[in-house]
Amino acid sequence: MGPVPKTCESNLCDLPENLLLKVFGYLPVKELCLIGRVCRQWRRIVRDNSLWRHVDLLEYRLDLKKMWKVIRSHLSECLLSMRVKGFMDTGKPKSGTHSLSDAMLTDLKDRCPNLEEIHLKNCNVANLNPKLFPATLVRLTLENCAVQPGLMKNFSEDLHQLSELNVSGTVRFDDTELSFLCRTNQLKVLILNGCYRVSVEGLSKVAQQMTNLERLELENTGIKNTNQNFELAAHHMTRHMTSLKQLNFKGCASLSPTVLQNLLSGLKKLQTLNIACCSLIKYSSLVTMEQNMKGLRMLELCQSQMEGHNAEDLESLLLECTVDVVERCLCKQN
């Protein structure tokens, strides 16, 4: 953000402070910090706690020194959510740089007792003690992060208010971590996209234990139909996961028409289904399941599954369901 023209600055300064506060609320963090240097009035307004309820730092990469500065300068009991991007995807020497520390998490808990959401992307958090995550968290995202084994070992004790967990792309997350999660039934949202160490056995355990789930995403995981274990997992899902509304199996090459038929007939509350790039599922097989798909409101497929048909053809059968056909297809890779 460049310097503010004098005419613009004078016009803005003529606005009531409550309007300035609303205008500043649309600015990202970096610009918010910069405009605090314009004048004393703006510096005072920028420090208003209402501007720091949701801190999104995903546009930047902050090391420990810079993170400490943000936390100590701007964060308070008003903070509800915080998003941080690390260095793991840079491929440079700094890829192992930490963005958070145990001391920082401890300070964050003290300063921000109402913090409900932490979203970490491409962060190396293997140095963190999981017990130090704020117990007030309702949503936790560890996207493409490096974590230590046993991350979820004391999950139910340390994060007893957590209802949404997203560990997409966190490669060390496996069936063992899932077994720790299954000690409690508090989660409503579980996103495991890209966790290729999660197997069909892990899915079976989740289905039997985490019966309050409303959203489950298993895109591009390690689920395979070995010894008909997928059929058994589907049986457990239809029997126990009666609250499930959203299900994502995108890229699951082992999802067969039989397994899908069982899921559709048993998951009565299911509204959103993503089976794009599930190469065994074709348009013709979906037509035979029409009666069991009446409850769907959103269905995602890929172009290679459509057998020359378009989304409108399927929507005419399902009536109240929107069909989204994605062009980027993973079927050949599977």
C-alpha positions in Angstrom: 0.0 0.0 0.0 1.5 3.3 -1.1 1.4 6.6 0.8 -2.1 8.1 1.3 -2.6 11.3 -0.9 -3.1 14.4 1.2 -6.5 15.2 -0.3 -7.7 11.6 0.3 -6.3 11.7 3.9 -8.0 14.9 4.7 -11.3 13.7 3.3 -11.1 10.4 5.2 -10.2 12.3 8.4 -13.4 14.2 8.1 -15.4 11.0 8.5 -16.8 10.1 11.9 -14.6 7.6 13.7 -17.3 4.9 13.6 -17.3 5.0 9.8 -13.5 5.0 9.7 -13.6 1.9 11.9 -15.9 0.2 9.4 -13.6 1.1 6.4 -10.5 -0.1 8.2 -12.3 -3.4 8.9 -12.0 -4.3 5.1 -8.2 -4.0 5.1 -5.8 -7.0 5.4 -3.4 -7.1 8.3 -0.4 -5.5 6.6 -2.3 -2.5 5.3 -4.0 -2.1 8.7 -0.6 -1.9 10.3 0.6 0.7 7.7 -2.3 3.1 8.0 -1.7 3.2 11.7 1.4 5.4 10.8 -0.6 8.1 9.0 -1.7 10.0 12.1 -2.4 9.7 15.8 -6.2 9.4 15.2 -5.7 6.5 12.7 -3.2 4.8 15.0 -5.7 5.0 17.8 -8.5 3.6 15.6 -6.3 0.8 14.3 -5.8 -0.4 17.8 -9.5 -0.9 18.3 -10.0 -4.5 19.4 -12.9 -5.1 17.0 -10.4 -5.0 14.1 -8.5 -7.9 15.5 -11.2 -10.5 16.1 -10.3 -12.4 13.0 -6.6 -12.2 12.1 -5.8 -13.7 8.6 -2.1 -14.0 8.0 -2.3 -16.5 5.1 -1.0 -13.9 2.7 2.3 -13.7 4.5 5.0 -15.9 5.9 5.9 -15.0 9.5 8.8 -16.4 11.5 8.8 -16.5 15.3 10.1 -13.0 15.7 7.4 -11.5 13.5 4.7 -13.6 15.0 5.7 -12.4 18.5 5.4 -8.8 17.3 1.9 -9.4 15.9 0.7 -11.2 19.1 2.1 -8.6 21.5 1.1 -5.6 19.5 -2.5 -6.4 18.5 -4.0 -9.6 19.9 -6.2 -9.5 23.0 -9.2 -11.2 24.5 -11.3 -10.1 21.4 -9.4 -12.6 19.1 -11.7 -15.3 17.8 -9.7 -16.8 14.9 -6.2 -16.7 13.6 -4.7 -18.0 10.4 -1.0 -18.5 9.9 1.1 -19.6 6.9 4.6 -21.2 7.3 7.5 -21.9 5.1 7.2 -25.6 4.3 6.2 -25.3 0.7 9.0 -22.9 -0.2 11.6 -25.5 -0.9 14.3 -23.2 0.5 16.5 -23.4 3.6 13.8 -21.6 5.6 11.3 -24.5 4.9 12.0 -25.8 8.4 11.5 -22.4 10.0 8.9 -22.5 12.9 6.1 -19.9 13.0 4.9 -20.9 16.5 6.5 -22.1 19.7 5.4 -23.6 23.0 6.0 -20.2 24.7 3.9 -18.5 22.0 1.0 -20.9 22.5 1.1 -20.3 26.2 1.1 -16.6 25.7 -1.7 -16.9 23.2 -3.9 -18.8 25.7 -3.4 -16.1 28.3 -3.9 -13.1 26.0 -6.8 -14.6 24.0 -9.0 -16.6 26.3 -11.9 -16.6 23.7 -9.9 -18.0 20.8 -12.1 -20.4 18.9 -10.2 -21.2 15.7 -6.6 -21.7 14.6 -5.7 -22.4 11.0 -2.1 -23.3 10.2 -1.0 -23.9 6.6 2.4 -25.2 5.5 3.7 -24.8 9.1 6.3 -26.9 10.8 4.6 -27.6 14.1 6.6 -30.8 15.0 8.2 -28.7 17.8 4.9 -27.9 19.5 3.5 -29.6 22.6 -0.1 -30.5 21.6 -1.2 -29.9 25.2 -0.6 -26.2 24.8 -3.2 -25.6 22.1 -5.9 -23.4 23.6 -8.6 -25.5 25.2 -11.2 -23.0 23.9 -10.6 -24.1 20.3 -13.8 -25.1 18.4 -12.0 -25.4 15.0 -8.4 -26.5 14.3 -6.9 -26.8 10.8 -3.4 -28.2 10.2 -3.2 -28.0 6.4 -0.1 -29.5 4.8 1.7 -29.2 8.2 4.6 -31.3 9.7 3.4 -32.7 13.0 4.8 -35.1 15.5 3.4 -38.6 15.9 0.9 -38.8 18.8 -0.6 -35.4 18.0 -4.1 -36.6 18.9 -3.1 -38.8 21.8 -4.8 -36.6 24.5 -7.2 -35.0 22.1 -10.4 -35.5 24.2 -8.7 -34.2 27.3 -6.8 -31.2 25.9 -9.4 -29.9 23.3 -12.7 -30.9 24.8 -14.6 -28.2 22.9 -13.2 -29.0 19.5 -15.9 -29.9 17.0 -14.1 -29.4 13.7 -10.7 -30.9 12.7 -9.0 -30.5 9.3 -5.7 -32.2 8.8 -5.6 -32.1 5.0 -2.3 -33.0 3.5 -0.7 -33.8 6.9 1.1 -36.9 5.8 2.0 -38.3 9.2 -1.7 -38.4 10.1 -2.6 -42.1 10.0 -4.9 -44.8 11.5 -3.1 -44.5 14.8 -4.0 -40.8 15.1 -7.6 -41.7 14.1 -7.7 -44.3 16.9 -6.8 -41.5 19.4 -9.6 -39.3 18.0 -12.1 -42.1 18.3 -11.8 -42.1 22.1 -14.3 -39.2 22.0 -17.4 -38.6 20.0 -17.3 -34.8 20.0 -16.3 -34.0 16.4 -18.9 -32.9 13.9 -16.5 -32.2 11.1 -13.5 -34.3 10.1 -11.4 -33.5 7.0 -8.7 -36.0 6.1 -8.1 -35.0 2.4 -4.7 -36.1 1.1 -3.9 -38.2 4.2 -2.7 -41.2 2.3 -1.8 -43.2 5.4 -5.5 -43.3 6.4 -6.8 -46.7 5.4 -10.2 -48.4 5.1 -9.6 -49.9 8.6 -9.3 -46.4 10.0 -12.5 -45.5 8.2 -14.3 -48.5 9.9 -13.1 -47.3 13.3 -14.3 -43.8 12.6 -17.7 -45.0 11.4 -18.2 -47.1 14.6 -17.0 -44.5 17.1 -17.5 -41.0 15.8 -21.3 -41.2 15.3 -21.9 -37.5 15.6 -20.1 -36.6 12.4 -22.0 -34.4 10.1 -19.2 -33.9 7.5 -16.5 -36.3 6.5 -14.0 -35.7 3.8 -11.7 -38.5 2.6 -10.4 -37.1 -0.8 -7.3 -38.9 -2.1 -6.6 -41.0 1.0 -5.2 -44.5 1.1 -8.6 -46.3 1.2 -8.6 -49.5 -0.8 -11.1 -52.3 -1.0 -8.9 -55.1 0.4 -10.7 -58.4 1.3 -14.0 -56.5 1.0 -13.1 -54.3 3.9 -14.7 -51.3 2.1 -18.1 -53.0 2.1 -17.7 -53.6 5.9 -16.7 -49.9 6.4 -19.8 -48.8 4.4 -22.0 -51.0 6.5 -20.6 -49.4 9.7 -21.2 -46.0 8.2 -24.8 -46.6 7.4 -25.5 -48.2 10.7 -23.8 -45.7 13.0 -23.2 -42.4 11.2 -26.9 -41.4 11.1 -26.1 -37.6 11.3 -23.8 -37.5 8.2 -24.8 -34.7 5.8 -21.7 -34.2 3.7 -19.4 -36.9 2.4 -16.3 -36.5 0.1 -14.8 -39.6 -1.5 -13.2 -37.8 -4.4 -10.4 -39.7 -6.1 -11.3 -43.0 -4.3 -10.6 -45.6 -7.1 -12.0 -48.4 -4.9 -15.5 -46.9 -4.5 -17.7 -49.4 -6.4 -21.4 -49.0 -7.4 -22.3 -51.6 -4.8 -20.6 -49.7 -1.9 -22.1 -46.4 -3.1 -25.5 -48.0 -3.3 -25.3 -49.2 0.3 -24.1 -45.8 1.4 -26.9 -43.9 -0.4 -29.6 -46.3 0.9 -28.4 -46.1 4.5 -27.3 -42.4 5.0 -30.7 -40.9 5.2 -29.6 -37.3 6.0 -26.9 -37.1 3.3 -27.2 -33.9 1.3 -23.8 -33.3 -0.3 -21.8 -36.0 -2.0 -18.4 -35.7 -3.9 -17.5 -38.8 -5.9 -15.6 -37.0 -8.7 -12.7 -39.1 -10.1 -14.1 -42.3 -8.6 -13.4 -44.3 -11.8 -15.7 -47.2 -11.0 -18.7 -44.9 -10.7 -20.3 -43.9 -14.1 -23.4 -42.1 -15.2 -25.2 -45.3 -16.1 -24.7 -46.8 -12.6 -25.9 -43.6 -11.0 -29.1 -43.7 -13.0 -29.9 -47.1 -11.3 -29.5 -45.5 -7.9 -31.9 -42.6 -8.7 -34.4 -43.5 -5.9 -31.7 -43.5 -3.2 -30.3 -40.1 -4.4 -33.5 -38.1 -4.0 -32.3 -36.5 -0.7 -29.1 -35.1 -2.3 -28.8 -31.4 -2.8 -25.2 -31.3 -4.3 -23.4 -34.0 -6.3 -19.9 -33.6 -7.7 -18.6 -35.8 -10.5 -15.8 -35.5 -13.2 -16.2 -35.4 -16.9 -14.9 -38.9 -17.5 -17.7 -40.4 -15.4 -20.5 -38.8 -17.5 -20.3 -41.1 -20.5 -21.2 -38.4 -22.9 -24.0 -36.9 -20.8 -24.1 -33.5 -19.2 -25.0 -32.3 -15.7 -28.5 -31.2 -16.8 -29.4 -34.8 -17.8 -28.7 -36.0 -14.2 -30.3 -33.0 -12.6 -33.5 -33.8 -14.6 -33.6 -37.2 -12.8 -32.7 -35.9 -9.3 -34.9 -32.8 -9.5 -33.7 -30.9 -6.4 -30.0 -31.8 -6.7 -27.3 -29.6 -8.3 -24.7 -31.6 -10.2 -21.3 -30.1 -10.6 -19.0 -31.7 -13.2 -15.4 -30.8 -12.7 -13.1 -30.8 -15.7 -9.8 -31.6 -14.0 -9.9 -35.4 -13.7 -7.7 -37.7 -11.6 -9.2 -41.0 -13.0 -6.2 -41.7 -15.2 -3.8 -41.2 -12.3 -5.7 -43.8 -10.3 
